[in-house]
Every structure is written in structure tokens, then in C-alpha cells.
Amino acid sequence: DKIENEDDVIPKHIAIEIILNMIIGKSSELYKQLYNSADLLGEPDLDYEYSKQYAHVLISGQSKNPDKIYENIKKEIQNMKKNGLNEEHFERIKRKIYGDYVTEYNSVGNIARMFLSDSFKGINSFDYIEKYNTVTKEYTQNVLNDVFKEDKMVGLLDEEQTRGILWVTDKVSDGIVALDFNGIDISLEILESKGKFTAEYSDGKITVKSKAEVVFSLGEYQGAG
């Protein structure tokens, strides 16, 4: 959903970050369960992107059984809607989110990125700190009920699509890429990666333009010759 009320932009963003962490953040019971069963191979990335034209929630991570992860996430959301948000868990995650915001100001690079990104959205980055206390458990519950609906889900991404999303959202920092180059097996080590994307909504259609810049080193070369 796109943002209709500009005064609601920041509180809604904070609430969604709290909800995502309560569902499958590192301290959630669902994350511990799926990680201990080896269904989830690491902490998932939890993202909420928005503008005046569009908004979306993205949960991405590594798993050998993504369908099971999906079903468990749906079940957890249904439980949170039915039983309400746990007060203690809510307050703990809310404090974590506040700490994350404060930590952002420890890095000049993070400050520049944050202010630039927020300026394009027409908001003041300092407003996150100021409006933090306005986000109550009741407000967050309403956001959960309104935003996290199965009929609003666009779909599931396969392994290749998820990898592409991680590239353009600047979530790839290292790793190995294996390629078949004219019958020759090569492995490339990622040294540096920068990604970005822009999205526009017009005439009922969403257009996304993406760009990724990657610096590799040749890690392994196997082939004839």
C-alpha cells in the first residue's frame, strides 16, 4: 500500500519494523525454532520500503525449505492477530529499534545515506527519534491487522530472484559466485558491491529500475588449457 497520510509515515514505518522483528527477528521464538531445525540458515533481512506512490514489505533469507518458512510466517502473523501482541516482547523490540536508530548516528556514512534517502521521501530523519514514543502497542496492532493481509502478498521469490533483490538493495557484502564461462568453471570472490533501485507507480503499473556495481577477484579457475 502507498502512504496516504503523510503524518502517519514515520510512526507506521516504526510499527512495521517492530512487527517484522516480532515475527521473525533474531530474538523471536519463530526464528529460534527455524534456526535450530536448520530450516533457516541465518538471520533474515527485514525491509520496509515506501514512497508516495508505493510501499512494500520484504522478508528475505537463506533456506533449503522456503515453503515451510512461508507457512510458519503466515501462522505466526495469524497468531499475533488472534492473540494480540505480547506486551513484554513488544517493549523489548521497541527498545531495540530505538537503539538501532541511535547507532545509525555513529557513522558519517550512515548519516549521509540516511539523510539522502529520507530527503527523497520528504521527511526529516530526526523525526524518527521524536515520534518513537507515539508508537504504542495498540497502534502497532492496528498496523499489523491493516498491512499484513494474505491478499496483499505479491508472491514468493525463488533463489535467483532473491539473489537479485539482495544485489539491488545493497545487501551483498561478500561471497563467492560460481560461473560457467564458455565451458570453463570459474569462481569469483566478491570484494565490493553497491546496489540501488528506483520505483515508480503510474497508470496502475509499477516500474522498477535497478543497478548493481560489483568488484570481483578471480578465486578459482578450472578448465582445459
KAURFEN-V161956 format. One record per residue. N is the residue number from 1. PHI is phi in whole degrees, 0 to 359 (none if undefined). Layout:
((N | PHI) (N | PHI))
This chain:
((1 | none) (2 | 282) (3 | 279) (4 | 269) (5 | 254) (6 | 296) (7 | 290) (8 | 264) (9 | 302) (10 | 288) (11 | 303) (12 | 294) (13 | 298) (14 | 299) (15 | 298) (16 | 292) (17 | 297) (18 | 297) (19 | 299) (20 | 301) (21 | 291) (22 | 289) (23 | 289) (24 | 213) (25 | 288) (26 | 298) (27 | 264) (28 | 281) (29 | 294) (30 | 295) (31 | 298) (32 | 300) (33 | 297) (34 | 288) (35 | 288) (36 | 293) (37 | 271) (38 | 66) (39 | 279) (40 | 245) (41 | 268) (42 | 179) (43 | 294) (44 | 285) (45 | 271) (46 | 241) (47 | 230) (48 | 227) (49 | 250) (50 | 206) (51 | 206) (52 | 288) (53 | 262) (54 | 203) (55 | 201) (56 | 208) (57 | 253) (58 | 227) (59 | 245) (60 | 226) (61 | 183) (62 | 251) (63 | 203) (64 | 272) (65 | 221) (66 | 297) (67 | 297) (68 | 294) (69 | 300) (70 | 300) (71 | 296) (72 | 291) (73 | 295) (74 | 301) (75 | 296) (76 | 295) (77 | 297) (78 | 298) (79 | 295) (80 | 292) (81 | 289) (82 | 289) (83 | 263) (84 | 83) (85 | 286) (86 | 291) (87 | 302) (88 | 296) (89 | 295) (90 | 301) (91 | 295) (92 | 295) (93 | 291) (94 | 299) (95 | 294) (96 | 298) (97 | 299) (98 | 299) (99 | 298) (100 | 297) (101 | 297) (102 | 296) (103 | 298) (104 | 305) (105 | 279) (106 | 277) (107 | 236) (108 | 297) (109 | 296) (110 | 294) (111 | 297) (112 | 298) (113 | 298) (114 | 295) (115 | 293) (116 | 293) (117 | 297) (118 | 290) (119 | 296) (120 | 294) (121 | 269) (122 | 76) (123 | 234) (124 | 261) (125 | 301) (126 | 292) (127 | 294) (128 | 298) (129 | 291) (130 | 292) (131 | 264) (132 | 306) (133 | 287) (134 | 281) (135 | 272) (136 | 263) (137 | 297) (138 | 294) (139 | 297) (140 | 296) (141 | 298) (142 | 296) (143 | 295) (144 | 303) (145 | 294) (146 | 276) (147 | 268) (148 | 271) (149 | 242) (150 | 298) (151 | 287) (152 | 267) (153 | 288) (154 | 286) (155 | 161) (156 | 259) (157 | 259) (158 | 279) (159 | 301) (160 | 293) (161 | 293) (162 | 297) (163 | 300) (164 | 296) (165 | 299) (166 | 296) (167 | 298) (168 | 283) (169 | 266) (170 | 63) (171 | 253) (172 | 258) (173 | 247) (174 | 202) (175 | 135) (176 | 238) (177 | 245) (178 | 263) (179 | 227) (180 | 253) (181 | 251) (182 | 54) (183 | 84) (184 | 251) (185 | 276) (186 | 230) (187 | 239) (188 | 248) (189 | 268) (190 | 283) (191 | 262) (192 | 203) (193 | 215) (194 | 227) (195 | 224) (196 | 204) (197 | 209) (198 | 231) (199 | 228) (200 | 228) (201 | 244) (202 | 208) (203 | 53) (204 | 77) (205 | 234) (206 | 257) (207 | 248) (208 | 243) (209 | 245) (210 | 231) (211 | 209) (212 | 228) (213 | 243) (214 | 229) (215 | 252) (216 | 245) (217 | 233) (218 | 285) (219 | 269) (220 | 207) (221 | 223) (222 | 228) (223 | 173) (224 | 286) (225 | 96))
